[in-house]
Amino acid sequence: MVRFVTIISVALSMAAVAAFVVTAAPGAGRSALALDTGAATRLGLNVSRCTAQGCAPLQVVRQADGWVAVAREGATVIKTVSIVDFAFSPMTVTVRAGDTVTWTYVSAGHTVHTTTSGRPPTGNHIWDSGILNPGQSFSHTFTAADVGKRFPYFCKIHPFMTGLIKVHR
């Protein structure tokens, strides 16, 4: 019985993107994602499962009944924050040590933005994306030293644009 269907995007080395439709298949006390083919592994591609909360890398393994993508133990999760017009979405993100937050300027605006740690006007220099044009991204990975901390951030060009990253265990 199929519980849900999702699309997994796979980035190819030549910057093209291919999508694989996968289905949830419970097994051995875990939820696995069954790929239609083992092409991802044969081509040496990285596979991730993305939800509204972020993306997590999957490991593609061969089993008796075919190729299966399963969650990697201790895998880094990539949380996505969209920069849409003059706002960060979502404004607050909760991550764990080792997780990466990627800010992507997704709207086709005619301005530029930044993601800068701290509070306006200068920030605290933990991270600063520099100028982001539409379509560009910036990432920051949080470490074990960040656990229990809160990281406010803002856009240097539009300091009314603010957000918050919370780091938990």
N, C-alpha and C positions, 0 to 999 in steps of 0.2 A: 504494500500500500504506500503510495506517495503522499507524504505529509505536506511538502511545499516544493515549489520550483523556484530556482533563482538563476540569475545570469552571473557568470564569473568572467571578468575581463582578464585577458592574458596579454601582457605587453611583449611584442616580438622585438628581437634585437635591432631590426630596421625601423623601429618606432611605429610600426603599424599595430593595430589592435584587433584581436580576434576574440570572439565570445563563444563560450561553451555553455550549453544548457545542461544543468545537472539536476539530479533529483536526490532528495534525502533518503537515505537507506539506513535504518537502525541496524546495529550489529555489535555484538560483544560489549554491550554496555556503553557504547559511544554512538554518536551520530556521525555518519560518514556521507560524503558527497560522491556519487558515482558519476564519473565522466563518461560521455558517450564513446570516447576513444582514448587511447593512451598517447595520443599525439603530443600532448604537453610534455610528458616525460621524454619521449623519443627526441623531441626538439630541444630539450633542456630549458623549457620555459618555467617561469615562476608563476604560480597560481595563487590567487587570494580570494577569500570569500568576503564580500563587502555587504554591510548593512548600514542603516542610518547612523549607527554609533561608530562606524569606522571599518577598517579592513584588517583581516588577519591572514598571514600566509598559511597556505596549506601544503602538505607534503603529498605528492602523488606516488602511490605504491601499487605494485601489481599483486593482485590476489588471485586465487583459483578461478574466480568468476569474472575477472577483468580488472581494469584499472580503477583505482579509487583514490579520491583526494580526501585526506583526513587532516584535522587540526594538528599542528605541531605542538608538542609539549613546550611550555615556556616561550612560546612564540611572541614576538613583538607585535603589538597591535598598532595600526595606523589610524588615528582619529582625524577626521576631516572637518575643518572649519571653512565655510564658504564666505568670501567677501562679496556681498551683494549690495550694489549701490553704495549706501553709506552705513552699512551695518555688518557685524560679524554674526554668522549663523552656524551653529548655535552660539549664544553669547557665553555660556558656561559649559565647560567640558571637564569630565572627570577621567583621569588616566591612572595607570599603575606605573611603577618604576620600570623602565625599559621601553615604554610605549612612546610612539612618535606622534606629534601633532603636525599636520600639514595644512597650512592656510593656502587657499586657492582663490584668486580673484576671478570669479566666474561671470560677473555681469560685463556687458560690452560698453562700459562707461567711457567717458571722455576725460577721466581724471586718473590719478595714481593713488596708491595707498601704501602703507607699511603695516607690519605687525612688530611692535616694539614692547619688550617686557618692562614692567613697572608702571608708573603713573606719569601723566603729562607734567611738564613739557619735555623732560630729558630722558625719562626712563631709568632703569637700573643696570643696563648693559649686560643682562644675562643673554638676551638675544635681540637682534634687530635685523629685519629682513632687507633693509634698504628699500628702494623704490620698487613696487610691484605694478606692472602694467597689466591690463586685461589678459587673462589666460596664463599668467605666471603664478608660480607656487613657491612657498618657503616652508621648510620643515625644521623642527626642533625635537630632540629626544630627551626625555626626562629620566633621571638616574635614581638610584637608591638614596642618594643624599637629598633628593627632593621630596621624599615621602613625608606626608603630613603638612606639606607647605601649600600655600595658595599663591598663584602667579597672576596678578592682574596684568593686562596688556592694553595697548591702545594704538591708534594710527597717528603718527607724528604730524601728518598733514591735516588730519581731521580729528583733533583730540577728543571730540565728543563721541567718537567711535571707540568703545571699550569692550573688553571681554575678560574672562577669568578661567584659568586652568587650575584644577584641584588635583593633587597627586596623592593617591592612596596606596596601601599595600596590595 
